[in-house]
Amino acid sequence: MESPLVAGISVAAAALGGRYLIHAWHAFKVRPTVPRMRRFYPGGFEREMTRREAALILGVREHAVMEKIKEAHRRVMVANHPDSGGSHYLASKINEAKDVLTGKTRNSGSAF
C-alpha cells in the first residue's frame, strides 16, 4: 500500500524539481550580460604621467610591443576623438600616454 504512495510522491517531487530547473535555466539565459572587466581607464589623472598610468589609459601592459601600443592608441582615440564629440583634454592625455609608452617625451609646454 505504501509503495504506490511513495512512487507518486517521488514522481511529483521529480516533476517539481524539473520545473524549477527549467525556470532557473530560462532566467539564466535571459539575464543581462555584465562585462567582467573594464575596457578603459576609469579614474582621474596624476600630475606627472607614469608608465603605469599610461598603460592603464591605453589598456595595455607597461612593456607592450610597439604594435600593441599603436593599436590601443588608435582604438581609444576613435572612441574619444574631439571631432566625434570627445574631449580635447582626454585626447591630449591619450596622446601623452602613447608618447610615454613609446619613449617620446614632450619638451614643449602644454596648454592643458
C-alpha positions as CSV (number, residue, x, y, z in Angstrom):
1,M,0.0,0.0,0.0
2,E,2.8,2.4,0.8
3,S,4.7,1.8,-2.4
4,P,2.2,3.5,-4.8
5,L,2.1,6.4,-2.4
6,V,5.9,6.7,-2.2
7,A,6.1,6.3,-6.0
8,G,3.6,9.1,-6.5
9,I,5.4,11.4,-4.2
10,S,8.7,10.8,-5.8
11,V,7.3,11.4,-9.3
12,A,5.7,14.6,-8.1
13,A,9.0,15.7,-6.5
14,A,10.9,14.9,-9.7
15,A,8.4,16.9,-11.8
16,L,8.6,19.9,-9.5
17,G,12.4,19.8,-9.4
18,G,12.5,19.6,-13.2
19,R,10.1,22.5,-13.4
20,Y,12.3,24.5,-11.1
21,L,15.4,23.7,-13.1
22,I,13.8,24.7,-16.4
23,H,12.7,28.1,-14.9
24,A,16.2,28.6,-13.5
25,W,17.8,27.9,-16.9
26,H,15.5,30.3,-18.7
27,A,16.3,33.0,-16.1
28,F,20.0,32.3,-16.6
29,K,19.8,32.6,-20.3
30,V,17.8,35.9,-20.2
31,R,19.9,37.7,-17.6
32,P,21.8,40.8,-18.9
33,T,25.4,40.3,-19.7
34,V,27.7,42.2,-17.4
35,P,31.3,42.9,-18.6
36,R,33.8,41.1,-16.4
37,M,36.4,43.8,-16.8
38,R,36.5,47.5,-17.7
39,R,37.6,48.3,-21.2
40,F,39.1,51.7,-20.4
41,Y,40.8,53.5,-17.6
42,P,38.1,54.7,-15.2
43,G,39.9,57.1,-12.9
44,G,41.4,60.6,-12.7
45,F,44.9,61.6,-13.9
46,E,48.1,62.1,-11.9
47,R,50.1,65.3,-12.2
48,E,53.0,63.6,-14.0
49,M,52.0,60.7,-16.2
50,T,53.8,57.5,-15.3
51,R,54.2,54.4,-17.4
52,R,51.7,52.6,-15.3
53,E,49.1,55.3,-15.7
54,A,49.8,55.5,-19.5
55,A,49.4,51.7,-19.7
56,L,46.1,51.9,-17.8
57,I,44.8,54.6,-20.1
58,L,45.6,52.7,-23.3
59,G,44.6,49.3,-21.8
60,V,47.9,47.6,-22.5
61,R,50.8,46.3,-20.3
62,E,53.6,48.6,-19.4
63,H,56.1,46.8,-21.5
64,A,53.9,46.1,-24.5
65,V,55.3,46.0,-28.0
66,M,55.0,49.0,-30.3
67,E,52.3,47.4,-32.5
68,K,50.0,46.8,-29.5
69,I,50.6,50.4,-28.2
70,K,49.7,51.8,-31.7
71,E,46.6,49.6,-32.0
72,A,45.4,50.5,-28.5
73,H,46.1,54.2,-29.1
74,R,44.0,54.1,-32.3
75,R,41.1,52.3,-30.6
76,V,41.0,54.7,-27.7
77,M,41.3,57.7,-29.9
78,V,38.5,56.6,-32.1
79,A,36.3,56.4,-29.1
80,N,37.3,59.8,-27.6
81,H,38.2,61.9,-30.7
82,P,37.2,65.6,-30.4
83,D,35.8,65.6,-33.9
84,S,33.3,62.9,-32.9
85,G,32.2,64.5,-29.7
86,G,35.1,63.7,-27.4
87,S,37.1,66.0,-25.2
88,H,40.2,67.8,-26.3
89,Y,41.7,67.2,-22.8
90,L,41.1,63.5,-23.0
91,A,42.6,63.4,-26.5
92,S,45.7,65.1,-25.2
93,K,46.0,62.7,-22.3
94,I,45.7,59.7,-24.7
95,N,48.4,61.1,-26.9
96,E,50.6,61.8,-23.9
97,A,50.1,58.2,-22.8
98,K,51.2,57.0,-26.2
99,D,54.3,59.2,-26.0
100,V,55.2,58.0,-22.6
101,L,54.9,54.3,-23.6
102,T,56.8,54.8,-26.9
103,G,59.6,56.7,-25.2
104,K,58.9,60.0,-26.8
105,T,58.8,63.0,-24.5
106,R,57.2,66.3,-25.0
107,N,59.7,69.1,-24.3
108,S,57.4,71.9,-25.2
109,G,55.0,73.3,-22.7
110,S,51.4,72.1,-23.0
111,A,48.4,74.5,-22.8
112,F,46.5,71.9,-20.8
